Amino acid sequence: MKKKIEQLQDSSVIPIGTYWQLVRKRFLKHRLALFGLIILVFVTIFSLIGPLFMEITYDEFDLSAIFAPPFSQNHLFGTDELGRDVLVRVMYGGRISLFVGFVSSLITTAIGLLIGLISGYFGGIVDRLLMRFVDVMLSIPLFPILLILTMVFGSGLTNTILVLSVFGWMGVSRLVRGVVLSIRENEYIMAARVLGTSRLKILFKHVLPNAMPITIVSMTLNLSYAILSESSLSYLGLGIQPPTPSWGNMLQRSMNYILSTGHSNTVPWWLVFFPGFMIFITVLSVNFLGDGLRDALDPKFVSEA
């Protein structure tokens, strides 16, 4: 009897190596996901390595070239109101925006994964208490809280990441909980219980690996959400503060000059276009990547590959 249970436990799970080979095969067939991955890698290289090849920094002034248009001498993306090179500022801004996005998405995913695993697997009073806490967190109006936190603790890189992490994990926890509720009823989980396997071992050896696909997809969605949120906060003056550039605060400062120039022929449209385009193409590529990962990691699709 014990031997049959062990065979059931082993046969119900796709071998790890085979599973990831099938995932890679399906992912490579997803053209939009590949396009998103290429664009995201390009944006990351552009932001991290690009400034190393520039002779100026993001805060150097050139008062003789204020509001220089794109493709002017020595300024491919033009300059801003202080003669600072927009290309260099977009590169440095990408470093900040991507750093906030990646770090906050990792933190929110880790918190949501842990709470979702505990809530879904143990159930009962633990599940009810954790889910009611999630409901309370979801009911909190985000932007009034952000205003209060900014007034109390100030704005900046660390506080922006902290705020996005504290208020961004609830969706992941609910997704993971739903997956774990279905996983724990599978036959191989019941077989592990009959064999006397400890709860922690079942949780981390059998449940966690099967919950990772939805977790990875959630992390990509959190990445795009974090980039947009950082941009929105910085645009409202609650996130990264000048002179440190981010795509969001570049948009915020540029709008002042766009509105003040009205319908004149000197509207500095490039101050809005380039950081806005970088936000757009980055979030779009992350969403394409997330769609591809969702299809590639889905066990139903993997088993058919």
FENHU-V368025 format. One line per field, one symbol per residue. phi: phi as a letter, one per 40 degrees, with the letter a starting at -180 (. if undefined). psi: psi as a letter, one per 20 degrees, with the letter a starting at -180 (. if undefined). A space follows every 50 residues. Layout:
phi = ???
psi = ???
This chain:
phi = .cccccccccccbcddccdccccccccccccccccccccccccccdcccd cccccbbcbccbccbcfccdgccgbcbgbbcbgcccdcccccccdccccc ccccccccccccccccccccccggcccccccccccccccccccdcccccc ccbgciccccccccccbbccccccccdcccdccccccccccccccgcccc cccccbcddcccdcccccccccccccccccccccccgbbcbdcccbcccc cccccccccccgbccbccccccccccccccccccccccccccccccccdc ccccc
psi = ghhgghgghhiippqgggghghggghgiioghgggggggggghggghghg hhjqirrijpqniilpkprqjrpjnhjaraijjqphgghhghhhggghgg ggghhgghggghgghgggghghbbhggggghhgggghhippghhhggghg hgirrrgghgggghghkjihgghgggggghhhhiiqhhghhhghijpqgh ggghhggghiihghggghhghhghggggggggghhijicpqqipqrhghg gghhhghghhickrikomhhhggghghggghghghhgggggghghhiphg hghi.
